[in-house]
Each structure stands twice: as C-alpha cells, then as structure tokens.
Amino acid sequence: MNPDQPPICDYEGSDYQTSFWDESDRAYEDQVEALAIHRLLPESGELLLEIGAGAGRNTPRYKAYQRVVLVDYSSTQLQQAQTYLGTSDRYIYVAANAYQLPFVTGVFDGATMIRTLHHMAEPQLAIEQVRLALQPGATFILEYANKHNLKAILRYIFRQQSWSPFTPEAVEFTTLNFDFHPKSVRNWLETSGFSVERQLTVSHFRIDTLKRLFPLDMLVKLDSIAQLSGNWWQLSPSVFVLASAVGDTAIAPPGALFRCLLCDHIKLEQTDDSLICPNCHHHWNYENGIYDFRLK
C-alpha cells in the first residue's frame, strides 16, 4: 500500500455479497436503497462512475446510463461483479483506490458512492477525487452512515453510549467503519465543488424486531414515505444525498478515460494484458477484463 495514502478497507477474498446480502435478512435494506436510487437517478446519462461497486449489487439499477465504470479496491469483488453482470461493453471493471482515481478530469457525467464512504478515514479526500472525475453539472449520489440517527440520540440521552451524536467529528465504531454527521458531509461536498440538491433519509426501520413483526412490503412502503423527510431532518441510520458538480472545470477530450497515476498522461496504449503509458512507460495490468490501477 502507498504509505502516503490513508488506510484502505480491502474486501479482497471476502464473501461479503453472499454472507451480508444473499444469506442474511437484509431484503428490507436492499429494497429501500433501490427506492432511493430510483428517486435520485437522472432520467438519462452517458458514463457513470460507481465507486465501491463490490459485486455489482446496485449496478443493474443504473439503467439510465449507457455505460458504467465499476471501481472497487478488491479484484475478487470485481470478478464476482463480472460473473453477475457479464463482460459486455456496457461495463468497465477497474481495481483502484478511491483516494487515487485513475481517470481523466471531467470524463463522467454521473457518479455514485453507496455503502462506501463509511470505510473512508479521509472522506473529503475521496469526495474531492470524485469531483475531479466529473464534468460540470454532473450528478453525484452519495450515501453515508449517519451518526445523528434516532437510535444513537436516544442511547446518548440515556447514557448507553459515550460519544455524542450531535458533534461534527466522525465516530469509528469498528476498524475503518465510520459514522458521519450530516452537517460534516454537506460541508465536505460544498467545499469540494458540489451543490447539495436533495437528501433522502433511508432505512428508518432497520431493527430486527420490526423486521420480524411486520411484513416486508409494509416496512418498505413506510420507509418510502419517511424518505421524503430528508431535506428537513436526518434521523435515520443511512442518508442519501443528491449533489451536482458546480464550477467551470475541465471536460475530458473525446475518447479519453484513463490517466497514468504516476505522470498524469492521458493517452494510454491498450495491449492484450496492460495499459502502457507512453510518457513514463509504466504498465498498468489488464487481466481477465479488469484494469488494475492499485499502487502497492
């Protein structure tokens, strides 16, 4: 790992998709997140950047975009995504560090980062990288884990937890798993070149007892209504933000996608097994349909 970069939460070799989603009782969380994405996603788009794509759980939901670039630090997660989604030209698979995105400035007209920011020790740095990759006016859908949720507030009031849900700093509840305050996230977005357009509060009923007592459809419908309160208050464990890239920033030249992380050259030469930078002659590995831009 590059010692100059923050620590990375690496899912290499993990069965996260199977153990956390497929074999656990998380149909409620999955469906309410799908609702939030549907509400915030533009009606059409050309090239979407999906950061923290994992095994591609959300990727089929981005039907509005012609092509999707899936980014994850774990190559094994991307291999699972390939198995799930296929290897058509619509999908580009990239193993990369969210703190060092290997893309030409202003190449994407949309981006998502869902269930990913909570692994970032330096969240604003990751958000700044997204902004560099986006064209002016591009859409960014960001989800984050909210420390200012109702459960945390009640636990704090009744002295069941030591940290305050009202203060702006992040809380690391386990290694490289962070909850953030809504005001902090909005500040990071605005100072990084985004305008916050809309907020949705999600997963209000993420309580095992409720999921056992009430039908899934009922909880999803109730959450769908409660999501609409997001512009007024943020009291749910998950918050989705719709932001727009603002400012007069560069737009990538036609056909450009990748840049060399070592010298910033943007015209890399494709071979069967690598991308070659003609400027510094570095070879970026390309194997089994996955571009590897990880600096180790």
C-alpha positions as CSV (number, residue, x, y, z in Angstrom):
1,M,0.0,0.0,0.0
2,N,1.2,3.5,-0.7
3,P,2.3,4.9,2.7
4,D,1.2,8.4,1.6
5,Q,-2.4,7.3,1.4
6,P,-5.0,6.7,4.1
7,P,-5.6,3.1,5.2
8,I,-7.9,1.1,2.9
9,C,-10.7,-1.3,3.8
10,D,-9.9,-4.2,1.5
11,Y,-12.5,-6.8,0.7
12,E,-10.1,-9.0,-1.3
13,G,-11.2,-12.6,-1.0
14,S,-14.4,-11.6,1.0
15,D,-17.7,-13.4,0.7
16,Y,-19.4,-10.1,1.6
17,Q,-22.1,-10.3,-1.1
18,T,-23.1,-13.8,-0.1
19,S,-22.8,-13.5,3.7
20,F,-24.1,-10.0,4.2
21,W,-26.7,-9.7,1.5
22,D,-27.7,-13.1,0.0
23,E,-27.8,-15.2,3.1
24,S,-28.9,-12.6,5.7
25,D,-32.2,-10.9,6.4
26,R,-31.4,-7.6,4.5
27,A,-34.1,-7.6,1.8
28,Y,-35.6,-4.5,3.6
29,E,-32.3,-2.6,3.4
30,D,-31.8,-3.6,-0.2
31,Q,-35.3,-2.5,-1.4
32,V,-35.3,0.8,0.4
33,E,-31.9,1.7,-1.1
34,A,-33.2,0.7,-4.5
35,L,-36.1,3.2,-4.0
36,A,-33.7,6.0,-3.0
37,I,-31.5,5.3,-6.1
38,H,-34.6,5.4,-8.3
39,R,-35.7,8.7,-6.9
40,L,-32.4,10.4,-7.3
41,L,-31.1,8.9,-10.5
42,P,-31.3,11.2,-13.6
43,E,-33.6,10.1,-16.5
44,S,-30.6,9.6,-18.8
45,G,-26.8,9.7,-18.8
46,E,-23.8,8.6,-20.8
47,L,-20.9,7.4,-18.5
48,L,-21.4,6.6,-14.8
49,L,-18.7,6.1,-12.2
50,E,-19.7,3.6,-9.5
51,I,-17.2,3.8,-6.6
52,G,-17.3,0.8,-4.2
53,A,-19.2,-1.3,-6.7
54,G,-18.4,-4.5,-4.9
55,A,-20.1,-7.5,-6.5
56,G,-22.4,-5.3,-8.6
57,R,-25.5,-5.4,-6.4
58,N,-26.6,-1.9,-7.4
59,T,-25.2,-1.7,-10.9
60,P,-28.3,-3.0,-12.7
61,R,-30.2,-0.1,-11.2
62,Y,-28.3,2.4,-13.2
63,K,-30.3,1.7,-16.4
64,A,-30.4,5.4,-17.3
65,Y,-26.7,5.4,-18.1
66,Q,-25.3,4.0,-21.3
67,R,-22.1,2.7,-19.7
68,V,-20.9,2.1,-16.1
69,V,-17.4,2.0,-14.8
70,L,-17.3,-0.2,-11.7
71,V,-14.5,0.7,-9.3
72,D,-13.5,-1.3,-6.3
73,Y,-10.2,-1.9,-4.5
74,S,-10.8,-5.6,-4.4
75,S,-10.3,-7.5,-7.6
76,T,-12.2,-10.5,-6.3
77,Q,-15.2,-8.4,-5.7
78,L,-15.0,-7.2,-9.3
79,Q,-14.7,-10.8,-10.5
80,Q,-18.0,-11.5,-8.7
81,A,-19.5,-8.5,-10.4
82,Q,-18.3,-9.9,-13.8
83,T,-20.0,-13.2,-13.0
84,Y,-23.2,-11.4,-12.1
85,L,-23.3,-8.7,-14.8
86,G,-21.3,-10.2,-17.7
87,T,-18.5,-8.8,-19.8
88,S,-20.4,-6.7,-22.3
89,D,-19.0,-3.3,-23.5
90,R,-21.5,-1.6,-21.2
91,Y,-19.4,-2.4,-18.1
92,I,-15.8,-1.4,-17.4
93,Y,-14.2,-3.0,-14.4
94,V,-11.4,-1.1,-12.6
95,A,-9.5,-2.1,-9.4
96,A,-8.4,1.2,-7.9
97,N,-8.0,3.2,-4.7
98,A,-10.8,5.7,-4.2
99,Y,-8.2,8.2,-2.9
100,Q,-6.3,7.8,-6.3
101,L,-8.8,7.5,-9.1
102,P,-7.1,6.8,-12.5
103,F,-9.5,8.8,-14.6
104,V,-9.1,11.9,-16.9
105,T,-10.5,15.1,-15.3
106,G,-14.1,15.7,-16.3
107,V,-14.9,12.4,-18.0
108,F,-18.0,11.3,-16.2
109,D,-21.5,12.8,-16.2
110,G,-22.6,10.9,-13.1
111,A,-21.2,9.1,-10.1
112,T,-22.4,7.0,-7.1
113,M,-20.8,6.0,-3.9
114,I,-23.2,3.8,-1.8
115,R,-22.2,2.0,1.4
116,T,-18.6,3.0,0.7
117,L,-17.9,6.4,2.4
118,H,-18.2,4.8,5.8
119,H,-15.0,3.0,5.1
120,M,-13.1,6.2,4.5
121,A,-10.7,7.6,7.1
122,E,-10.4,10.7,4.9
123,P,-13.9,11.1,3.4
124,Q,-13.3,14.6,2.0
125,L,-10.3,13.4,0.1
126,A,-12.4,10.7,-1.6
127,I,-15.1,13.2,-2.4
128,E,-12.6,15.5,-4.0
129,Q,-11.4,12.7,-6.2
130,V,-14.9,12.1,-7.4
131,R,-15.3,15.8,-8.2
132,L,-12.2,15.8,-10.3
133,A,-13.6,13.0,-12.4
134,L,-16.9,14.7,-13.0
135,Q,-18.0,17.2,-15.7
136,P,-19.6,20.4,-14.6
137,G,-23.3,19.8,-13.9
138,A,-22.8,16.0,-13.4
139,T,-24.8,14.2,-10.8
140,F,-23.3,12.6,-7.7
141,I,-25.4,10.2,-5.5
142,L,-23.7,9.7,-2.1
143,E,-24.8,7.5,0.7
144,Y,-23.3,7.7,4.2
145,A,-23.8,6.2,7.6
146,N,-25.4,8.8,9.8
147,K,-24.2,9.3,13.4
148,H,-27.1,11.7,14.1
149,N,-29.7,8.9,13.9
150,L,-32.6,8.5,16.4
151,K,-31.2,5.3,18.0
152,A,-27.8,6.9,18.7
153,I,-29.5,10.1,20.1
154,L,-31.6,8.0,22.5
155,R,-28.7,5.9,23.5
156,Y,-26.7,9.0,24.3
157,I,-29.5,10.6,26.2
158,F,-29.9,7.5,28.4
159,R,-26.1,7.2,28.8
160,Q,-25.8,3.9,26.8
161,Q,-23.0,5.3,24.7
162,S,-20.1,7.6,25.4
163,W,-19.9,9.5,22.1
164,S,-22.2,12.4,21.2
165,P,-24.4,12.2,18.0
166,F,-24.5,15.9,17.9
167,T,-20.8,16.8,17.4
168,P,-19.4,17.1,13.9
169,E,-16.5,14.6,14.1
170,A,-16.7,11.1,12.8
171,V,-17.1,8.1,15.1
172,E,-15.2,4.9,14.3
173,F,-17.4,2.2,15.7
174,T,-15.1,-0.5,14.5
175,T,-11.9,-0.5,12.5
176,L,-12.4,1.5,9.3
177,N,-16.1,1.8,9.8
178,F,-17.2,5.4,10.4
179,D,-20.5,7.2,11.1
180,F,-20.6,10.8,10.0
181,H,-22.6,13.9,11.0
182,P,-24.9,15.2,8.2
183,K,-23.5,18.8,8.5
184,S,-20.0,17.5,8.1
185,V,-20.9,15.6,4.9
186,R,-22.7,18.6,3.4
187,N,-19.7,20.7,4.2
188,W,-17.3,18.3,2.6
189,L,-19.5,18.2,-0.5
190,E,-19.8,22.0,-0.8
191,T,-16.1,22.7,-0.2
192,S,-15.2,20.0,-2.8
193,G,-17.2,21.7,-5.6
194,F,-20.7,20.2,-5.2
195,S,-24.1,21.8,-4.6
196,V,-26.5,19.7,-2.4
197,E,-29.8,19.4,-4.3
198,R,-31.8,16.8,-2.3
199,Q,-31.5,14.5,0.7
200,L,-33.4,11.3,1.5
201,T,-33.4,9.5,4.9
202,V,-33.3,5.7,4.4
203,S,-33.6,2.5,6.5
204,H,-35.7,4.1,9.2
205,F,-36.9,0.6,10.4
206,R,-33.6,-1.2,10.4
207,I,-34.4,-3.0,13.6
208,D,-34.5,-6.8,13.7
209,T,-37.6,-6.9,15.9
210,L,-39.6,-4.7,13.4
211,K,-38.5,-6.9,10.5
212,R,-39.7,-10.0,12.3
213,L,-43.1,-8.5,13.4
214,F,-44.1,-6.6,10.2
215,P,-44.3,-7.7,6.5
216,L,-41.5,-6.6,4.3
217,D,-43.8,-4.7,1.9
218,M,-45.3,-2.7,4.8
219,L,-41.8,-1.6,6.1
220,V,-40.7,-0.7,2.6
221,K,-43.8,1.4,2.0
222,L,-43.4,3.2,5.3
223,D,-39.8,3.9,4.6
224,S,-40.7,5.2,1.1
225,I,-42.9,7.8,2.8
226,A,-40.3,8.6,5.5
227,Q,-37.5,9.1,3.0
228,L,-39.2,12.3,1.8
229,S,-38.4,14.0,5.1
230,G,-34.7,14.0,4.3
231,N,-34.5,17.7,3.3
232,W,-35.9,18.7,6.8
233,W,-34.1,16.4,9.2
234,Q,-31.7,13.4,9.1
235,L,-32.5,10.9,11.9
236,S,-32.2,7.6,10.0
237,P,-29.0,5.4,10.0
238,S,-28.5,5.9,6.3
239,V,-28.7,9.1,4.3
240,F,-28.7,9.5,0.5
241,V,-27.6,12.9,-0.9
242,L,-28.1,14.1,-4.5
243,A,-25.4,16.6,-5.4
244,S,-24.4,18.4,-8.6
245,A,-20.9,19.3,-9.7
246,V,-20.5,23.1,-9.8
247,G,-17.9,25.3,-11.2
248,D,-16.2,25.8,-14.5
249,T,-14.0,22.8,-14.6
250,A,-12.4,20.8,-17.4
251,I,-14.2,18.3,-19.6
252,A,-12.3,15.3,-20.9
253,P,-11.4,15.1,-24.6
254,P,-13.5,12.7,-26.7
255,G,-12.4,9.1,-26.2
256,A,-10.3,9.7,-23.1
257,L,-10.9,7.7,-19.9
258,F,-7.8,6.7,-18.1
259,R,-4.8,8.7,-16.9
260,C,-1.5,7.4,-15.7
261,L,-1.4,7.8,-11.9
262,L,2.4,8.3,-12.0
263,C,2.7,11.1,-14.5
264,D,-0.9,12.2,-15.3
265,H,-0.5,11.3,-19.1
266,I,-4.0,10.7,-20.5
267,K,-3.3,8.8,-23.7
268,L,-2.6,5.2,-22.5
269,E,-2.0,2.5,-25.1
270,Q,-4.0,-0.7,-24.8
271,T,-2.4,-4.1,-25.2
272,D,-3.8,-7.6,-24.5
273,D,-2.6,-7.6,-20.9
274,S,-1.9,-4.0,-20.0
275,L,-2.3,-0.2,-20.5
276,I,1.0,1.4,-21.3
277,C,1.9,5.0,-20.5
278,P,3.9,6.3,-23.5
279,N,5.2,9.1,-21.3
280,C,6.7,7.3,-18.3
281,H,6.5,3.7,-19.8
282,H,4.6,2.3,-16.8
283,H,2.5,-0.8,-17.5
284,W,-0.9,-0.9,-15.8
285,N,-2.1,-4.5,-15.6
286,Y,-5.2,-5.7,-17.5
287,E,-6.2,-9.2,-16.8
288,N,-9.5,-11.1,-17.1
289,G,-11.3,-7.9,-18.1
290,I,-10.1,-5.9,-15.1
291,Y,-7.9,-2.9,-15.2
292,D,-5.6,-2.7,-12.2
293,F,-4.5,0.8,-11.1
294,R,-3.7,-0.1,-7.5
295,L,-0.4,1.3,-6.2
296,K,1.1,-1.1,-3.7
